């Protein structure tokens, strides 16, 4: 008898397993229907499509035993998809029935005035401010959400309202952030990815005896007024380009306009003869990631920019980096590099979905796709539709679009504003200030910016969204490493072209640049690398500046 975890196949449940290990709790996995009888506490975490979760439970014979476990009155904690399966249905997959424990549907966020997925750190409101049992949750704390579908809060729905524990607001929509009734507790957010506040929540639930976790009487529905604004904060992401150096070790590096080797030593340079021409080494990936987590980074991004010796699945050092980092970092972790269909040296074919799955099982929450997204969008534009085989499509179908990030590397193409009448006329940016009189459009590239493609940044961003991307990581070849600030024109162009979150990247040189990019473009997040590695700007400084600008409160 004891604590059990249920994995429906989402892959990213390793994050919760690491959290439990960190907190000192032992657990077992539900591997067969018989295991439910042994469980005295059950946690069901995960992300992904409602239909896939239900079908997986049914195919393994776990659906009915799970329902009976909950109805038996034993403690249950559902996280994200583990919360949503409690409801009767989801508009994500009409005709698919949930457990029906909570008699209400799950519906998609309205994306007409905000980005979807709802992604980032948001405040929660207790439905009853006088409630004595807060289940380890903290007032005025931010928790990490990542989802496209939600249970809308509606006090008129008495049956469902009895379950509501906390709500959150995104845009003008108030939705259920957590439920609590009797033995059932569930969160739409991810406590295992909510840093120290999330660990405290998990520990509070786990530390309670089974007797204390059951028997909570049904509360009467409570009417409440909407908040004046949502509590979603802007995100700061620390990114590390990881590659193998000439000695075979994985190091964090950073290029000067994508060149990651030190310059040759000269009488006027500061480069030492011993490191001239070597891969620039700015630290070890796990150590830096841990430092950034401690400094308050909202997310960590690890991009493998080295050439794979065999194939991504045989690149064990990088998988080991992810696995080790995930054991002590409790914010979202994005992994990029090699997320594509490959062939092993022995001829074994490996799909992008298989590669992504290995990283998810190692502890990643999202995968970043670069050049492969360009090739897929080219096919989409040639045929008029996706064929279901691209990395974006297969991974989004299995794990949900919130798990798919597309990294875009565009560069400016200058044209004559008076005579240009080409295919990208509608995307032209007219220069101002020092660039007054100039005009340009943004051309996409592959292979780390080394190869140009006949594709504009808007075409790639919109095509990626259509194929399943849940977030755009928007780089700028022109601004990379310059310290001049983000390219506002580029970011606004893409932000206005898609309805998924956009991460601004390339060009940050001061804390003020982060404040400016959020104020000027509406980007949901901003990323930096070299300035954080070299401590020219510290994450703590950026966060403090954002607090003063009232962009965040956490």
N, C-alpha and C positions, 0 to 999 in steps of 0.2 A: 504494500500500500504506500502511496506517496504522491509526489508532484509529477505530473506528466505534461508533455508538450505535444500538440497535434500539428503536424506539417502536412498540408494538403498538396504540397509540391511547388510552393511559391519560390523556394530556393533561398530567399533572403532571411529565413528564420534563424540563421546563424547569429545574427545581431542580438536577438533575444537570448539565445543560448549563452552568448558571451556575457551578457548582462547578468544572468543568473549565476554564472561562474564567478564574476566579479563580486557579487553580493554574498557568495559563499553557500549557495544552495545547490543540492544535487537533484537531478531530475532524470526521467526516462522519456523516451519517445513512444507515442502511440504507434504500434506497428501492426496491430490486428484488432478486430472488434472486441476480443476478449480482454484487451488491456483496459477498457473503460471500467470494468468491474474492479480493477486494482487501484484505480485513481481515487485519491481523496481531495486533490486539487487538480484543475485542468486549465491550461492556457492555450488558446488558439490564436496565433499571430499570423501575419502575412499580408501581402498586397496582391493585386491582380484582378482579373475579371470575375464577376459574380458567377457567371455560368461555369467557368473553368473550375472554380472552387467547389461548386455543388456537384458537378459531374465527377470530379475526382473523388469526393467523399462517397458518392454513390457507387462508383466503379470498384472502390476498395471495401465496400460494405460497411462504411463508417457513418453514413448519414443518419440512419435510424438509431444506432447505438449512441451517437453524439446527442441526438434529441432526447433520448431516454435518460442519458446522464444528466442533462440540464434539468429535466422534469423531476428527477429523483431528489433534487434539492441540494446536491453537492456543489461546492464552490466552482464557479466558472469565470474565467477572465478572457474576454475576446478583444483582440487588437486589430483595428482596421477591417480587413475582410472577416476576421473573427467576430467583429461587431455586426457587420452588414448581413451575414448569413442568418442572424437572429430574426431579421425582418421577413415579411411575407414574400417580397418580390423586389426586383430592381429593373428600372427602365433601361439599364445597360443591356439586359438580355430578356426581352419580353417573353412570357410563357414559361420561364424557369422559376420554380417555386423555392423559396427559402425555407428555413426551419419553421417559420410562422410563430415563433415564441412572442415576438412583438408584432401585433397586427397593424402594420403600416408599411408603405413601400419606400424603397430607396430610389431617388431620382437624380438626374444630372444637374449640376450647377448651371445657372444661366450665364452663358459666355458673351452676351451681347454688350456688356459694359466692363468686363474684367477677364483676366486670363484664367484659363482652365487647362490643367489641373490647379487646384488650390494647393500651393506648395510653399512651405516655410513655417515660421514660428508665429503662432497666434495665441491671443489671450482666450481664456475660458471664463464663463460666468456661471456661478452656482444658481440654479433655478430658485432654490430657497436659501436666501442669505443666512437664515437662522438654523439651517440644518447642522446637526451636531456631527454626523458621520460624513466626512468629506473623502473617505477612502484614500487618504494619503495625498490627495491633490491639494495644491496651494493656491490661495487667492492671489491675483495679480501676477501669476507666473505664466510664462510662454511655453507652449508645447509644440512639437514638430508634427505638422500635418502634410500629407501628400496624397491627394485623392481627387477624382473628377465627379464622383457621385456621393450624395449625402442624404440623410434623413432630415427633411425640412421640419423645423420646429413649428408646431401648430397646437396651441392650447385647446382648440376646439375638438381635437381628436383625443377624447378622454382616455381611451384604452391605451394609446401610445404615450400620452402625456404622463401617465403614472410611472413610466419607466425613466423619464428624463432626469438626469442628474446634473449635467452642465450643458450649456450651449456655447456656441461661438458664432461670430459674424464675419462674413466675407462679402464685401460689397454691401448690398442691401439685404442679403439673405441671412437669416438666422437659422442655424442648423444644430442638430444634436451632436455635441462633442463627446458626451459620455452618458451611459445609462447605468442605473443601479436599482435593483429590486430583488429582495430576498437573496438568493445565492448567486445571482447573476450581476456581474460588473463588466462593462465593456467601454473601450475608448476608440474614437475615430482617429485620434492622433496616435503617434508611436512613442510610448514612454522610453523604449530602448534606444531611441534616437533623439531624445530630448535632454541629453546631457545629465548633469547632476540632479536636476529637479525630477527628471524621469526615473532615474535610479531610486530616488527617495520614494516615489510613488510605488514602484514595483516592490521595494523592500517593505513598505507599509502593508501591502496586500499579502505578501508572502509570510510576513511575521505573525499575522493573525492566525489564531486557531481556526479549525474548520467550523467549530461551533459559533465563533464570532462572525464568520463570513456568511452565515445563513440566517434566515428568519427575519430579515428586514421587512416590516409591514409596508404595504402599498401606500404611497403618499397620494393625497388628493391632487388633481391637476392645479397648477399655479399659473395664473396669467402674469405676463411680464411685458414691459415695454421694450422695444428694440433699443440697442445702444445707438449713439449718434454716429459712430463710425466703427469700422472693423479694426481689429487689433493686429492685423498681419504686418510684420516688420520687414524691412529690407534685409537681404542676406549678404554677408561677407564670406567669400569663398577663398580659401588658400589653395593654390594649385602648385603641384610639383611635377616638372618634367623629369621622368626617370629613365635613365639609360645605362647601358653597360660601359664602363670605361675600358681603357686599353689593357687593364689587368684582369678584366673579367668580373669586376665588382659592380653592383648596382649603386648608382649615386644620383643625387638630385643635381640637375644642371640647369642652365638658363642661357639661351643664345642671344647674341647681338644680331638682330634681324634673322633669327633662326640658325645662326652659326654657333654651335655650342663648344667649339674648341678655342682654347686660349690663343691669343695672337703671338706671333713670334717676338722674342725679346729684342729690344733695341735700346739705344742710349736715351731715348725720350719716353719709353713706355715703362710702366710699373710691373710688367710681366716678368717673372723670374725665369731664368734660363731653364731651371729644372722642370717647370710646368709648361713651357712654351710648346704650343701645338697639341697639348693634352686636352682631353675632355674636361671642361670646367666643372669642378667639384665643389658644390655648395652645401654638402652634408649628406647624411644617410636618410633615406626616405621615412623609415619608421620613427626615428628620433625627431625629425622635423615635424612630421604629422602630429606626434604627441605634444610637441611644443605649441603648435598652432591650436590644438584642441584646448590645452590649458589656458591659452591666451584669449579664448572666446570665439574662435572661428565657428561660423554657423554650419559650414560644410567643408569637407576635405576632398580634393580632387587629385588623383594620381594618374598621370598620363605616361604610358610606356612608349617612348619615342625611339627605342633601340630596334635594330633589325633582329627578328627572331631567328635563333640559330636552327631551330627545327620547325616548330609550329607553336602557336600560342599555348596549346595545352601541354606542350613539353617544356615551356619556359617556366620551370618550377621556381626559380628565384623570385619572379614577379608574383606568382601565386602565393609564395611564402610571405612576401612583403604585405600583401593584402590580408592574409590570414593573421599575421602578427599584429598589424595595425588595428584590425577590427577587434582584437581582444582588449584593447584599452582606450579606444576612441568611440564615444557614444553619441556621435552626430553623424549625419549621412555621409557616406563614402562613395565617390564616383571613380570608376576605373575606365581608362581608355587605352587603346592600342591593340591592334590585332583582332578586334571584334568583327570577324568576317569569316566567310567560308574558306577553308584551307585544306591542304592535302599534306599528310605526314610523309616523312621520307620513305616509309614503307608502302605508300600508296593509299593509306586509310584516309577517307574523306571526313572532315570535321566541319559541321555547320556552324554558322555564327551563333545560332541558338545554343548549341552545345558549349561553345566557348564562353558565352555569357553566363550560362548555367554554372560553369565551374567557378567563375568569379563571384557569382551570387552565393554559392555554397561556401566560398572562402570568407564571405563577410561583406561583399560590396552591396550597395543599395541601388546604384544606377550604373549603366555602362555608357561610355561616350563613343560615338561613331563619327568618323571623319570622312576620308576619301570614299568609303563604301556608300555613304549617303549621296555623294555627288553622282556616282555611277547609277545608283538606283533612281534618282530623280531624272537623270538623262533618259533612262528606259521609260519612266512614267510619262515624260513629255513626248516621247516618240510614239508610244502606244495609246496614250490617253487614259491609262488606268494601271494600277499596281497589279502585279501577278501573284502576290502573296508570298514570294520567295525571298525578298530582300531582308537584310538583317533587321531593319526597322520594323517591318511587318511581322516577322516571325517572333521577335523578342517581345514586341508590344502585345501580340496575341497571347503569348504565354504568361507574361509577367505584368502586363499593363503598360500603357504609354508613359506613365510617370517614371518608369525604369529606363527610358530611352532618351539620351541626350545626344543632340547632333552638334558637333563642333564644326564651325564654318570659318574658313580662312580666306577672306576676300581682300582684294587690293584695288586701289583707285585706278581708273582708266580715264585720263584727261582727254577732253574733246573740245572742239570749238563751239561755244554756246550759240553762236549766230548761225552756223551752217549744219550742225549735227541733226540728222533726221533718221538715225538708226533705230534698231528694235528696242533700245533701252531709254528712249526719249522720256518716257513717263517717270523714269527713275533718276533722271539727272539731278544732281545737286549743284546749286549755284553758289560759288564761293563768296565769302564775305571778308571784311577786314583785309588782312594781308593777301588773301586769295581772291579778292574781288576781281571780277572779269574772267575767272576760270570756271570750268564746269567739268564734272566727272560722273561716272557711274562705277559701281563696284562689281568687279569680275571675280568669280570664284576660282579656287585653285585646289590642287590635290598634292600629295607627296610633300607635306610640310611647306607648301607655298612655292614649290619648285616648278610645278607644271600648271599652266593656265588652262581653263576650260571655258567653252562657249556657253556660259551660264551665269546669270546675274545673281546677286545675293538674295534678291526678293524671290526669284524663281526657285532657288534652292531652299530657302526658308519655308515658302509656302508648299513646295513639293514634299519636304520632309514632314511637315505637319500632316499633310494628306496621307502619308505612308505610315504614320504612327508615332512620330516624335512627340515627346511630352515637354521638351525644353530645348531652347537654342542657346548654345555657348558661342557667343559672337566675338571672334578675334578680329584683329586688324593688322595686316602685314605692314602697313604704312606707319602705324603707331607703336608697334611692338618694341619694347625696350627703350623708347625715347624719353619717357618720363614727362611728356608734354600734356598728359591728360587723355581721357577717352575721346574717341571720335563720335561726337554727339550726332552728327548728320547720319552716320552709318547706323547707329543704334536706333535713332528715331525712325529711320526708314524701315528697319526690320520690325521694330516694336509695333508700328502701325500696320504692318502687313500680315501679322499672324495673331492668333488668339491664345497661344501658349506662352509660358513665361520665357523671358529673355535674360541671359546673364551677360553683362557687359564685361569685356576683357580687352587688354592691351592698352598701354599708355599711362597707367597710373604712376604718379611720382610723388604724391603727397596725400595726406588725409583729406584735404579740401577737394581733391579730384573726385573722391567717392561721393561727397555731399553734392557736388555739381552734377555728376552723372545721374543721380537719382532725381534731382530737381529738374533737370533739363530733358530727360528722355522717358521717364516712366519705367525704366528697366526694373525688374524684380530683384535682381542680385548683381553684385559686382565682384570680379575676380582679379587677383593679382598674384604674382609669383616672385620675381627677382627682388623687388623692393622689400618683401617680407623675408626672403632668404637672407639678404644682406643686412637686414634690420635698419634699412634706410627709413622705412616707415614700419611701425609696429601695429599689429592688429588691435592692441589695446588703445592706441592713439586714434585709430579709425573709429572704433566703437565709442570712444568718449566724444569724438566730434559728432557722431551720429546722434548720440543722446542730446547733446547741446542743440542740435538742429531738429530735435524731436522726431527723428526718423525711426528711432527705436527707444524702448524703455528697459529692455532686458540687459 
